[in-house]
């Protein structure tokens, strides 16, 4: 995808999801088999009907040849400000705002190479 295209596939699903088949070059079935789960579960993760647990996310990433890394860091004033703004707009709008911001970060990273 170029930096000017959306992160949504033609089906409307986010291509930033580690369960999206194009994300790691696998079909739903291939990803499910590698992760040891059934294909409909992958579909539910893709469409947002279910959210994977942390351990499941690690399994899915492992099936894609990746690992999950997490880091704890102090809360900054910017974090507090964002939390306040998210509470003001509500969870659904906050989620949309976060998705839009993540697409912008990906676009910048791709642009910079």
C-alpha positions, 0 to 999 in steps of 0.5 A: 500500500502506498502512503496515500491509501487507507489502511482499510481493505476492500472489505472494510477491515483494518490491514494493520491487524496482525490477524489480517491475512495480508499482514503476514502473507497468510490466508485465514486458514493458514494462520489458524492452522499455524496458531492452532485455532479454527479459521472462524476465530481468525475471522472474528478477530479480523472483523472486531467481533472478538479481541484476542487475549494477550497470549493469543495475540502472541500465538498469532504473531508467532505464527507470522514469524514475529514476537510480541514485545511490551514495555512499561513506561511512565505516564507523561503529561501528553498521556494524561491529556490524551486520556482526558480527550478520549473520555470527553469524546467517548470510547467509539470516537477515541478508537476511531481517532487512535486508528487514524493516528496509527495510519498516519504513523505507518504512512510516515514510516513508509515514506521515510523508508 
